Amino acid sequence: MIKFWFYIIVFVCLAVVGLAIGSANDDIVTFDFLMGKSQLSVASVLVVGVIFGFIVGVYASLWLCIKLWVKANLAKSQASKLSKQLASLEKSEK
């Protein structure tokens, strides 16, 4: 658990340093969206990219967790079914 929190702290520190350096850059760039173009500062593009990446990462993680949870519950139900069948089979042999 300590390793997990260490990684989180390092990630947050790197993100803060990156955003601090990026926010100091006020150059205007043309950012091409799928629907059109917009002129934004480099700091705005950086912040939007970080937020979008975070949202996509959380979504992918939740999807994977739900998928694994469903598989685990399915395996549990199959195991309980098999143990009931084994118990009934042992009773019938006696």
Steps between C-alpha positions, in 0.01 A plus 500: 500500500791734572632438149164605354493826696862569408411468130200727546708765676771488231236523226331798664834676548593446136160623385525812716851579373392443140192717537703772673756506220230482235295778654797734474486462121247751367568446130191473284470191281237391252340185636313293244193327642297248302234759422707816466806698596559715803782718623591411856796555725738210550404491869131452412579217260715336767230523766229371266725211395574402861133515598394301193770240565396468863134450407587238235728320749233489770242376249731223374590396854136484610409299191777252572404474869135435417599239242720318753233528771245333271744219420576448869132481591436256216785279618369516859152392396640216289718386791204498740293306247774242462544464875123442539511237227798333667322499837186347349712241318677404823165464680363274226807272518453438876 
